[in-house]
Amino acid sequence: MPHIAIAGAGLVGSLLAIHLSKRGYSIDVYERRSDMRRTTIGAGRSINLALSHRGFRALQEVGMEGDLRQIGIPMYGRMVHATDGSQSFQPYGEAEQAIFSVSRAELNKKLMTAAEQQANVRFHFDHRCLYFDTDDYELHLQNTATQTEQTLSTDLIIGADGAFSAIRGGMQRSDRFNYSQQYLEHAYKELCIAPLPDGNWAMEKNALHISACKRFMLIALPNLDGSFTCTLFLPYQGSPSFDDLQQPDDVLRFSKLTLPMPYR
Ligand SMILES: Cc1cc2nc3c(=O)[nH]c(=O)nc-3n(C[C@H](O)[C@H](O)[C@H](O)COP(=O)(O)OP(=O)(O)OC[C@H]3O[C@@H](n4cnc5c(N)ncnc54)[C@H](O)[C@@H]3O)c2cc1C
C-alpha cells in the first residue's frame, strides 16, 4: 500500500486524508497544533465560513453532507444593508439553493474524526513540519511536545499546511521554482452581533448580510447560537481606514456613520 504523508490537518489536509484513504493509501497526517477536539484553541482565523456548492460537493463525495447540515445554517441569498438602514434580499439561486454558514472549527473536527475512522489514517498532533528536503525527498519534523526531531521518507508528501507552508518553503529552494506573493490593500477585523435576549438572531437568520461602501465592506454570517460573526474589510491606510481608527471614539464615529448593522 503506497504511503502518503500530509503536512497540516486543516480543512484541506483532513478532507484529503479521507479521500485518499478510500483509494487504499496509507496516510499519516502531521499537524503542528494540538488536537483541537481536546484543547481550546483561540480562533486565529475566521470563526465561520461560507461554504458554497464546491465545498458542499467535496463533503458529499465522502458522505458528510448530513454532518454539514448539523453544523451549518443555509443562507438562501444576500441581504444588502444600505446606509439608510433599508435592506434588500437577493436570492443566490432557486428556492432550495443555498450556501452554508458553517463553524470552521466544528467542520475541521468532524473531518478529522471521519478521517480517523478509516483504518489506514493516523493523525500526529504537535508535529511541526520544519522543512522539506526536495533533493532527498524527506520531511523533517519536530514533535513540539517532546522537542524531538525526526526525518521521514515516504512515497508521497503533500503540503496542506496553509498560507506560510513549510513544504512550499522547501520547494522554493529548488531550481526554477516560481513563486509570487501579493498583499491586499485591505485588512480585516472580526466583530460580533450577539443574540437577542430571547436567544434569537438579531437579523434574518438565513442570509449572508452585506453592507458595502466604496472603500470597505462589512459582512455577517449567522451562527447556531443566535449570534452573527461579522468581518469588516477596510484599507490599512487612507480615509476611512484602520489607521484612522486609533481610539474608541474613532471606532464609534465610524460605525455610526457608515455601518448599519447592530454589531459590537
Ligand atoms: C478571514 C478569512 C475568511 C475566509 N472565509 C472563507 C469563506 O467564507 N469561505 C471559504 O471557502 N474560504 C474562506 N477562507 C479561506 C479558507 O480559510 C482557506 O481556503 C482554507 O482554510 C484553506 O484550508 P487549508 O487546510 O489549506 O489551510 P488552513 O486552514 O490554513 O490549515 C493549515 C493547517 O496546517 C497546519 N500547519 C501550518 N504550518 C504547519 C507546519 N509547518 N507543520 C504542520 N502543520 C502546519 C495549521 O496549523 C493548520 O491546521 C477565508 C480565509 C480567511 C483568512
The ligand as an ORCA input file, in Angstrom:
! r2SCAN-3c Opt
* xyz 0 1
  C     -10.664     35.858      7.174
  C     -10.840     34.684      6.251
  C     -12.118     34.347      5.833
  C     -12.310     33.276      4.968
  N     -13.581     32.973      4.617
  C     -13.803     31.932      3.799
  C     -15.138     31.588      3.439
  O     -16.106     32.222      3.853
  N     -15.312     30.515      2.625
  C     -14.248     29.785      2.152
  O     -14.465     28.809      1.425
  N     -12.975     30.106      2.469
  C     -12.736     31.155      3.283
  N     -11.448     31.472      3.600
  C     -10.357     30.679      3.015
  C     -10.182     29.375      3.784
  O      -9.957     29.687      5.138
  C      -8.985     28.599      3.232
  O      -9.185     28.349      1.868
  C      -8.836     27.268      3.960
  O      -8.676     27.462      5.340
  C      -7.638     26.557      3.417
  O      -7.541     25.331      4.108
  P      -6.144     24.643      4.326
  O      -6.418     23.343      5.047
  O      -5.391     24.604      3.056
  O      -5.313     25.635      5.242
  P      -5.530     26.022      6.749
  O      -6.973     26.045      7.081
  O      -4.720     27.238      6.987
  O      -4.877     24.791      7.533
  C      -3.485     24.577      7.545
  C      -3.163     23.622      8.681
  O      -1.780     23.338      8.629
  C      -1.215     23.489      9.931
  N       0.195     23.857      9.734
  C       0.692     25.069      9.347
  N       2.030     25.027      9.273
  C       2.391     23.750      9.628
  C       3.637     23.087      9.739
  N       4.804     23.705      9.492
  N       3.646     21.788     10.099
  C       2.465     21.132     10.363
  N       1.255     21.720     10.290
  C       1.222     23.011      9.917
  C      -2.048     24.587     10.573
  O      -1.966     24.527     11.992
  C      -3.452     24.259     10.051
  O      -4.114     23.324     10.862
  C     -11.205     32.528      4.475
  C      -9.918     32.867      4.899
  C      -9.731     33.928      5.778
  C      -8.339     34.264      6.228
*
